[in-house]
Amino acid sequence: METDMIRLLPGLLALGLTAPALAQKPESPVAVAPRDFVSAGVAVLPDYTGSDEYRFLPFAAARVEIGSVTLQTEGPGLVATLYESGPVELGVYARAYGGRDDDIDDAVVRRLPEIDTAAVIGAFARADLARGLLSDYDSISVTARAGGDVTGTFGGAIWSGEIQYGAPLSRTSFAGIGLSVTGVSEDYGDLHFSIDPAGAAASGLPVYEAGSGIRDISLTAIWDQGITPDWSVTTIFGYSRLLGDFADSPIVAERGSPDQVFAGIGLGRKF
Protein backbone atom coordinates (compact mmCIF):
# COMPACT_ATOMS: atom_id res chain seq x y z
CA MET A 1 0.00 0.00 0.00
CA GLU A 2 2.38 3.00 0.50
CA THR A 3 3.43 5.07 -2.39
CA ASP A 4 4.46 1.49 -2.60
CA MET A 5 0.79 0.62 -2.36
CA ILE A 6 1.37 -0.23 -5.97
CA ARG A 7 5.01 0.41 -5.02
CA LEU A 8 7.00 3.10 -6.66
CA LEU A 9 10.33 2.98 -8.44
CA PRO A 10 11.90 6.29 -9.37
CA GLY A 11 10.25 7.29 -12.63
CA LEU A 12 8.34 4.02 -13.01
CA LEU A 13 5.33 2.48 -11.35
CA ALA A 14 5.31 -1.29 -11.78
CA LEU A 15 2.01 -2.89 -11.02
CA GLY A 16 1.95 -6.63 -10.33
CA LEU A 17 -0.66 -7.45 -12.95
CA THR A 18 -0.27 -11.23 -13.03
CA ALA A 19 -3.75 -11.91 -14.28
CA PRO A 20 -3.52 -10.52 -17.83
CA ALA A 21 -1.84 -13.63 -19.17
CA LEU A 22 -4.25 -16.51 -19.53
CA ALA A 23 -3.75 -19.31 -22.01
CA GLN A 24 -6.80 -20.69 -23.75
CA LYS A 25 -7.47 -24.34 -24.39
CA PRO A 26 -9.55 -24.75 -27.55
CA GLU A 27 -11.79 -27.33 -25.88
CA SER A 28 -12.28 -25.25 -22.75
CA PRO A 29 -14.97 -22.57 -22.32
CA VAL A 30 -12.69 -20.46 -20.15
CA ALA A 31 -9.12 -19.27 -19.89
CA VAL A 32 -7.35 -21.59 -17.48
CA ALA A 33 -3.56 -21.21 -17.40
CA PRO A 34 -1.11 -18.32 -17.05
CA ARG A 35 1.18 -17.35 -19.90
CA ASP A 36 4.02 -14.89 -20.31
CA PHE A 37 2.99 -11.30 -20.90
CA VAL A 38 4.02 -7.67 -20.94
CA SER A 39 1.73 -4.84 -19.83
CA ALA A 40 1.83 -1.07 -19.49
CA GLY A 41 -0.61 1.60 -18.44
CA VAL A 42 -1.36 4.40 -15.99
CA ALA A 43 -2.33 4.37 -12.31
CA VAL A 44 -3.46 6.83 -9.67
CA LEU A 45 -2.19 6.41 -6.11
CA PRO A 46 -1.47 8.39 -2.92
CA ASP A 47 1.26 11.02 -2.97
CA TYR A 48 2.96 9.29 -0.02
CA THR A 49 1.96 6.70 2.58
CA GLY A 50 -1.03 8.17 4.41
CA SER A 51 -1.57 11.08 2.02
CA ASP A 52 -4.98 12.31 0.91
CA GLU A 53 -3.42 13.80 -2.22
CA TYR A 54 -3.08 11.65 -5.35
CA ARG A 55 -0.88 11.50 -8.41
CA PHE A 56 -0.95 9.77 -11.80
CA LEU A 57 2.02 7.62 -12.76
CA PRO A 58 2.85 5.16 -15.55
CA PHE A 59 3.41 1.50 -14.80
CA ALA A 60 4.81 -1.56 -16.53
CA ALA A 61 4.62 -5.26 -15.71
CA ALA A 62 5.87 -8.53 -17.18
CA ARG A 63 6.10 -12.29 -16.64
CA VAL A 64 8.48 -14.70 -18.38
CA GLU A 65 9.53 -18.30 -17.89
CA ILE A 66 13.23 -19.12 -18.32
CA GLY A 67 13.75 -22.83 -17.98
CA SER A 68 12.39 -23.90 -14.61
CA VAL A 69 12.44 -20.34 -13.21
CA THR A 70 9.55 -17.90 -13.54
CA LEU A 71 10.47 -14.22 -13.37
CA GLN A 72 7.75 -11.69 -12.74
CA THR A 73 7.42 -8.06 -11.80
CA GLU A 74 5.47 -7.45 -8.62
CA GLY A 75 5.22 -3.82 -7.69
CA PRO A 76 8.54 -2.07 -8.26
CA GLY A 77 10.52 -5.24 -7.96
CA LEU A 78 11.21 -8.70 -9.29
CA VAL A 79 10.00 -12.08 -8.09
CA ALA A 80 11.70 -15.36 -9.01
CA THR A 81 9.81 -18.62 -8.48
CA LEU A 82 12.57 -21.17 -7.94
CA TYR A 83 10.61 -24.23 -6.84
CA GLU A 84 7.19 -25.49 -7.77
CA SER A 85 5.68 -28.81 -6.81
CA GLY A 86 1.97 -29.46 -6.96
CA PRO A 87 0.17 -26.61 -5.21
CA VAL A 88 3.28 -25.11 -3.60
CA GLU A 89 5.64 -22.42 -4.95
CA LEU A 90 8.77 -21.09 -3.26
CA GLY A 91 10.95 -18.23 -4.35
CA VAL A 92 12.77 -15.00 -3.64
CA TYR A 93 12.06 -11.37 -4.36
CA ALA A 94 13.68 -7.95 -4.43
CA ARG A 95 11.53 -4.84 -4.12
CA ALA A 96 11.86 -1.10 -3.76
CA TYR A 97 9.82 0.55 -1.01
CA GLY A 98 9.20 4.21 -1.76
CA GLY A 99 9.99 6.99 0.65
CA ARG A 100 8.91 10.62 0.79
CA ASP A 101 10.46 13.27 -1.41
CA ASP A 102 10.27 17.04 -1.75
CA ASP A 103 7.79 17.09 -4.65
CA ILE A 104 4.76 16.02 -2.62
CA ASP A 105 1.82 18.43 -2.62
CA ASP A 106 1.39 18.82 1.15
CA ALA A 107 3.52 21.83 2.12
CA VAL A 108 3.52 20.90 5.82
CA VAL A 109 4.66 17.30 5.37
CA ARG A 110 7.17 18.52 2.81
CA ARG A 111 9.02 20.29 5.65
CA LEU A 112 9.75 16.94 7.29
CA PRO A 113 12.99 15.13 6.37
CA GLU A 114 12.96 13.31 3.05
CA ILE A 115 12.96 9.50 3.14
CA ASP A 116 15.06 7.58 0.65
CA THR A 117 13.74 4.58 -1.25
CA ALA A 118 14.67 1.30 0.44
CA ALA A 119 15.54 -2.01 -1.22
CA VAL A 120 14.11 -5.10 0.46
CA ILE A 121 15.20 -8.65 -0.31
CA GLY A 122 13.29 -11.63 0.98
CA ALA A 123 11.57 -14.94 0.32
CA PHE A 124 7.99 -16.05 -0.28
CA ALA A 125 5.84 -19.16 -0.21
CA ARG A 126 2.58 -19.60 -2.08
CA ALA A 127 0.10 -22.49 -1.91
CA ASP A 128 -3.16 -23.31 -3.64
CA LEU A 129 -5.78 -24.14 -1.03
CA ALA A 130 -8.57 -25.29 -3.31
CA ARG A 131 -9.75 -25.36 -6.89
CA GLY A 132 -13.17 -25.70 -8.43
CA LEU A 133 -15.00 -23.94 -5.63
CA LEU A 134 -17.68 -22.08 -7.53
CA SER A 135 -16.75 -23.21 -11.04
CA ASP A 136 -14.51 -25.77 -12.70
CA TYR A 137 -11.68 -23.28 -13.09
CA ASP A 138 -11.56 -20.96 -10.08
CA SER A 139 -9.00 -21.21 -7.28
CA ILE A 140 -8.08 -19.84 -3.89
CA SER A 141 -4.50 -19.49 -2.67
CA VAL A 142 -2.42 -17.96 0.10
CA THR A 143 0.93 -16.19 -0.07
CA ALA A 144 3.34 -15.28 2.73
CA ARG A 145 6.50 -13.22 2.36
CA ALA A 146 9.12 -11.67 4.58
CA GLY A 147 12.16 -9.57 3.83
CA GLY A 148 14.62 -7.08 5.20
CA ASP A 149 16.02 -3.73 4.13
CA VAL A 150 19.48 -4.17 2.60
CA THR A 151 20.14 -0.48 1.96
CA GLY A 152 20.12 0.71 5.57
CA THR A 153 17.28 3.13 4.86
CA PHE A 154 15.19 1.79 7.73
CA GLY A 155 17.25 -1.30 8.49
CA GLY A 156 14.37 -3.49 9.62
CA ALA A 157 11.94 -6.09 8.37
CA ILE A 158 8.65 -6.06 6.50
CA TRP A 159 6.27 -8.96 6.00
CA SER A 160 2.90 -9.65 4.42
CA GLY A 161 0.26 -12.32 4.03
CA GLU A 162 -2.46 -12.53 1.41
CA ILE A 163 -5.36 -14.72 0.44
CA GLN A 164 -6.38 -14.57 -3.22
CA TYR A 165 -9.36 -15.80 -5.20
CA GLY A 166 -9.34 -15.93 -8.99
CA ALA A 167 -11.98 -17.02 -11.48
CA PRO A 168 -11.78 -17.09 -15.28
CA LEU A 169 -15.29 -16.06 -16.29
CA SER A 170 -14.99 -16.94 -19.97
CA ARG A 171 -12.31 -17.62 -22.56
CA THR A 172 -11.57 -13.90 -22.68
CA SER A 173 -12.11 -12.58 -19.15
CA PHE A 174 -10.68 -13.10 -15.66
CA ALA A 175 -11.60 -11.63 -12.27
CA GLY A 176 -9.59 -11.78 -9.08
CA ILE A 177 -9.70 -10.41 -5.55
CA GLY A 178 -7.10 -10.41 -2.80
CA LEU A 179 -7.13 -9.55 0.90
CA SER A 180 -3.75 -8.79 2.44
CA VAL A 181 -2.14 -7.59 5.64
CA THR A 182 1.27 -5.96 5.96
CA GLY A 183 3.42 -5.71 9.07
CA VAL A 184 6.55 -3.65 9.65
CA SER A 185 9.37 -3.38 12.16
CA GLU A 186 9.84 -0.48 14.57
CA ASP A 187 12.65 0.85 12.37
CA TYR A 188 10.25 1.23 9.47
CA GLY A 189 7.45 2.70 11.57
CA ASP A 190 9.77 5.23 13.18
CA LEU A 191 11.24 6.41 9.87
CA HIS A 192 7.95 6.82 8.02
CA PHE A 193 5.50 7.85 10.74
CA SER A 194 7.38 9.34 13.70
CA ILE A 195 8.05 13.08 14.11
CA ASP A 196 11.11 14.09 16.13
CA PRO A 197 11.51 17.50 17.82
CA ALA A 198 13.38 18.92 14.83
CA GLY A 199 10.66 17.75 12.44
CA ALA A 200 7.98 19.14 14.73
CA ALA A 201 9.69 22.53 14.85
CA ALA A 202 10.03 22.61 11.06
CA SER A 203 6.50 21.46 10.24
CA GLY A 204 4.38 22.59 13.16
CA LEU A 205 3.14 19.03 13.69
CA PRO A 206 3.37 17.52 17.18
CA VAL A 207 6.18 15.21 18.24
CA TYR A 208 5.12 11.61 17.70
CA GLU A 209 6.71 8.17 18.07
CA ALA A 210 5.46 5.23 16.03
CA GLY A 211 6.30 1.62 16.78
CA SER A 212 6.03 -1.72 15.00
CA GLY A 213 3.03 -3.87 14.11
CA ILE A 214 0.42 -4.34 11.43
CA ARG A 215 0.64 -1.30 9.19
CA ASP A 216 -2.42 -1.87 7.01
CA ILE A 217 -5.02 -4.23 5.66
CA SER A 218 -5.80 -4.06 1.94
CA LEU A 219 -8.37 -5.30 -0.54
CA THR A 220 -7.48 -5.45 -4.22
CA ALA A 221 -9.62 -6.44 -7.21
CA ILE A 222 -8.62 -6.95 -10.84
CA TRP A 223 -10.48 -7.54 -14.07
CA ASP A 224 -8.76 -8.68 -17.24
CA GLN A 225 -10.70 -8.54 -20.49
CA GLY A 226 -9.32 -9.96 -23.71
CA ILE A 227 -9.85 -7.84 -26.79
CA THR A 228 -7.99 -10.11 -29.26
CA PRO A 229 -6.36 -13.54 -28.80
CA ASP A 230 -3.11 -11.82 -27.78
CA TRP A 231 -4.14 -8.47 -26.31
CA SER A 232 -6.14 -7.65 -23.20
CA VAL A 233 -7.09 -4.69 -21.01
CA THR A 234 -6.61 -5.02 -17.26
CA THR A 235 -8.17 -2.77 -14.64
CA ILE A 236 -7.26 -2.81 -10.95
CA PHE A 237 -8.76 -1.14 -7.91
CA GLY A 238 -7.54 -1.27 -4.35
CA TYR A 239 -8.43 0.04 -0.92
CA SER A 240 -6.11 0.02 2.07
CA ARG A 241 -6.62 1.10 5.65
CA LEU A 242 -3.75 2.19 7.87
CA LEU A 243 -4.00 0.90 11.43
CA GLY A 244 -2.70 1.57 14.94
CA ASP A 245 0.33 3.82 15.36
CA PHE A 246 0.45 4.38 11.62
CA ALA A 247 -3.10 5.74 11.36
CA ASP A 248 -2.59 7.85 14.49
CA SER A 249 0.55 9.59 13.24
CA PRO A 250 -0.06 13.33 12.70
CA ILE A 251 1.32 12.83 9.19
CA VAL A 252 -1.79 10.76 8.53
CA ALA A 253 -4.39 11.88 11.09
CA GLU A 254 -3.83 15.64 10.69
CA ARG A 255 -2.45 15.99 7.18
CA GLY A 256 -3.65 12.93 5.30
CA SER A 257 -6.02 10.00 5.69
CA PRO A 258 -5.79 6.41 6.92
CA ASP A 259 -8.01 5.43 3.99
CA GLN A 260 -5.93 4.89 0.89
CA VAL A 261 -7.18 3.96 -2.59
CA PHE A 262 -5.53 3.28 -5.90
CA ALA A 263 -6.65 2.36 -9.39
CA GLY A 264 -5.00 1.55 -12.68
CA ILE A 265 -5.66 0.44 -16.23
CA GLY A 266 -3.23 -1.18 -18.61
CA LEU A 267 -2.89 -2.83 -21.98
CA GLY A 268 -1.16 -6.20 -22.03
CA ARG A 269 0.10 -8.61 -24.67
CA LYS A 270 0.42 -12.35 -24.07
CA PHE A 271 3.10 -14.39 -25.80
C-alpha positions in Angstrom: 0.0 0.0 0.0 2.4 3.0 0.5 3.4 5.1 -2.4 4.5 1.5 -2.6 0.8 0.6 -2.4 1.4 -0.2 -6.0 5.0 0.4 -5.0 7.0 3.1 -6.7 10.3 3.0 -8.4 11.9 6.3 -9.4 10.3 7.3 -12.6 8.3 4.0 -13.0 5.3 2.5 -11.4 5.3 -1.3 -11.8 2.0 -2.9 -11.0 1.9 -6.6 -10.3 -0.7 -7.5 -13.0 -0.3 -11.2 -13.0 -3.8 -11.9 -14.3 -3.5 -10.5 -17.8 -1.8 -13.6 -19.2 -4.3 -16.5 -19.5 -3.7 -19.3 -22.0 -6.8 -20.7 -23.7 -7.5 -24.3 -24.4 -9.6 -24.8 -27.5 -11.8 -27.3 -25.9 -12.3 -25.2 -22.8 -15.0 -22.6 -22.3 -12.7 -20.5 -20.2 -9.1 -19.3 -19.9 -7.3 -21.6 -17.5 -3.6 -21.2 -17.4 -1.1 -18.3 -17.0 1.2 -17.3 -19.9 4.0 -14.9 -20.3 3.0 -11.3 -20.9 4.0 -7.7 -20.9 1.7 -4.8 -19.8 1.8 -1.1 -19.5 -0.6 1.6 -18.4 -1.4 4.4 -16.0 -2.3 4.4 -12.3 -3.5 6.8 -9.7 -2.2 6.4 -6.1 -1.5 8.4 -2.9 1.3 11.0 -3.0 3.0 9.3 0.0 2.0 6.7 2.6 -1.0 8.2 4.4 -1.6 11.1 2.0 -5.0 12.3 0.9 -3.4 13.8 -2.2 -3.1 11.6 -5.4 -0.9 11.5 -8.4 -1.0 9.8 -11.8 2.0 7.6 -12.8 2.9 5.2 -15.6 3.4 1.5 -14.8 4.8 -1.6 -16.5 4.6 -5.3 -15.7 5.9 -8.5 -17.2 6.1 -12.3 -16.6 8.5 -14.7 -18.4 9.5 -18.3 -17.9 13.2 -19.1 -18.3 13.7 -22.8 -18.0 12.4 -23.9 -14.6 12.4 -20.3 -13.2 9.6 -17.9 -13.5 10.5 -14.2 -13.4 7.7 -11.7 -12.7 7.4 -8.1 -11.8 5.5 -7.4 -8.6 5.2 -3.8 -7.7 8.5 -2.1 -8.3 10.5 -5.2 -8.0 11.2 -8.7 -9.3 10.0 -12.1 -8.1 11.7 -15.4 -9.0 9.8 -18.6 -8.5 12.6 -21.2 -7.9 10.6 -24.2 -6.8 7.2 -25.5 -7.8 5.7 -28.8 -6.8 2.0 -29.5 -7.0 0.2 -26.6 -5.2 3.3 -25.1 -3.6 5.6 -22.4 -4.9 8.8 -21.1 -3.3 11.0 -18.2 -4.4 12.8 -15.0 -3.6 12.1 -11.4 -4.4 13.7 -8.0 -4.4 11.5 -4.8 -4.1 11.9 -1.1 -3.8 9.8 0.6 -1.0 9.2 4.2 -1.8 10.0 7.0 0.7 8.9 10.6 0.8 10.5 13.3 -1.4 10.3 17.0 -1.7 7.8 17.1 -4.6 4.8 16.0 -2.6 1.8 18.4 -2.6 1.4 18.8 1.1 3.5 21.8 2.1 3.5 20.9 5.8 4.7 17.3 5.4 7.2 18.5 2.8 9.0 20.3 5.7 9.8 16.9 7.3 13.0 15.1 6.4 13.0 13.3 3.1 13.0 9.5 3.1 15.1 7.6 0.6 13.7 4.6 -1.3 14.7 1.3 0.4 15.5 -2.0 -1.2 14.1 -5.1 0.5 15.2 -8.7 -0.3 13.3 -11.6 1.0 11.6 -14.9 0.3 8.0 -16.1 -0.3 5.8 -19.2 -0.2 2.6 -19.6 -2.1 0.1 -22.5 -1.9 -3.2 -23.3 -3.6 -5.8 -24.1 -1.0 -8.6 -25.3 -3.3 -9.8 -25.4 -6.9 -13.2 -25.7 -8.4 -15.0 -23.9 -5.6 -17.7 -22.1 -7.5 -16.7 -23.2 -11.0 -14.5 -25.8 -12.7 -11.7 -23.3 -13.1 -11.6 -21.0 -10.1 -9.0 -21.2 -7.3 -8.1 -19.8 -3.9 -4.5 -19.5 -2.7 -2.4 -18.0 0.1 0.9 -16.2 -0.1 3.3 -15.3 2.7 6.5 -13.2 2.4 9.1 -11.7 4.6 12.2 -9.6 3.8 14.6 -7.1 5.2 16.0 -3.7 4.1 19.5 -4.2 2.6 20.1 -0.5 2.0 20.1 0.7 5.6 17.3 3.1 4.9 15.2 1.8 7.7 17.2 -1.3 8.5 14.4 -3.5 9.6 11.9 -6.1 8.4 8.6 -6.1 6.5 6.3 -9.0 6.0 2.9 -9.7 4.4 0.3 -12.3 4.0 -2.5 -12.5 1.4 -5.4 -14.7 0.4 -6.4 -14.6 -3.2 -9.4 -15.8 -5.2 -9.3 -15.9 -9.0 -12.0 -17.0 -11.5 -11.8 -17.1 -15.3 -15.3 -16.1 -16.3 -15.0 -16.9 -20.0 -12.3 -17.6 -22.6 -11.6 -13.9 -22.7 -12.1 -12.6 -19.2 -10.7 -13.1 -15.7 -11.6 -11.6 -12.3 -9.6 -11.8 -9.1 -9.7 -10.4 -5.5 -7.1 -10.4 -2.8 -7.1 -9.5 0.9 -3.7 -8.8 2.4 -2.1 -7.6 5.6 1.3 -6.0 6.0 3.4 -5.7 9.1 6.6 -3.7 9.7 9.4 -3.4 12.2 9.8 -0.5 14.6 12.6 0.8 12.4 10.2 1.2 9.5 7.4 2.7 11.6 9.8 5.2 13.2 11.2 6.4 9.9 7.9 6.8 8.0 5.5 7.9 10.7 7.4 9.3 13.7 8.1 13.1 14.1 11.1 14.1 16.1 11.5 17.5 17.8 13.4 18.9 14.8 10.7 17.8 12.4 8.0 19.1 14.7 9.7 22.5 14.8 10.0 22.6 11.1 6.5 21.5 10.2 4.4 22.6 13.2 3.1 19.0 13.7 3.4 17.5 17.2 6.2 15.2 18.2 5.1 11.6 17.7 6.7 8.2 18.1 5.5 5.2 16.0 6.3 1.6 16.8 6.0 -1.7 15.0 3.0 -3.9 14.1 0.4 -4.3 11.4 0.6 -1.3 9.2 -2.4 -1.9 7.0 -5.0 -4.2 5.7 -5.8 -4.1 1.9 -8.4 -5.3 -0.5 -7.5 -5.5 -4.2 -9.6 -6.4 -7.2 -8.6 -7.0 -10.8 -10.5 -7.5 -14.1 -8.8 -8.7 -17.2 -10.7 -8.5 -20.5 -9.3 -10.0 -23.7 -9.9 -7.8 -26.8 -8.0 -10.1 -29.3 -6.4 -13.5 -28.8 -3.1 -11.8 -27.8 -4.1 -8.5 -26.3 -6.1 -7.6 -23.2 -7.1 -4.7 -21.0 -6.6 -5.0 -17.3 -8.2 -2.8 -14.6 -7.3 -2.8 -11.0 -8.8 -1.1 -7.9 -7.5 -1.3 -4.3 -8.4 0.0 -0.9 -6.1 0.0 2.1 -6.6 1.1 5.7 -3.7 2.2 7.9 -4.0 0.9 11.4 -2.7 1.6 14.9 0.3 3.8 15.4 0.4 4.4 11.6 -3.1 5.7 11.4 -2.6 7.9 14.5 0.6 9.6 13.2 -0.1 13.3 12.7 1.3 12.8 9.2 -1.8 10.8 8.5 -4.4 11.9 11.1 -3.8 15.6 10.7 -2.4 16.0 7.2 -3.7 12.9 5.3 -6.0 10.0 5.7 -5.8 6.4 6.9 -8.0 5.4 4.0 -5.9 4.9 0.9 -7.2 4.0 -2.6 -5.5 3.3 -5.9 -6.6 2.4 -9.4 -5.0 1.5 -12.7 -5.7 0.4 -16.2 -3.2 -1.2 -18.6 -2.9 -2.8 -22.0 -1.2 -6.2 -22.0 0.1 -8.6 -24.7 0.4 -12.4 -24.1 3.1 -14.4 -25.8 
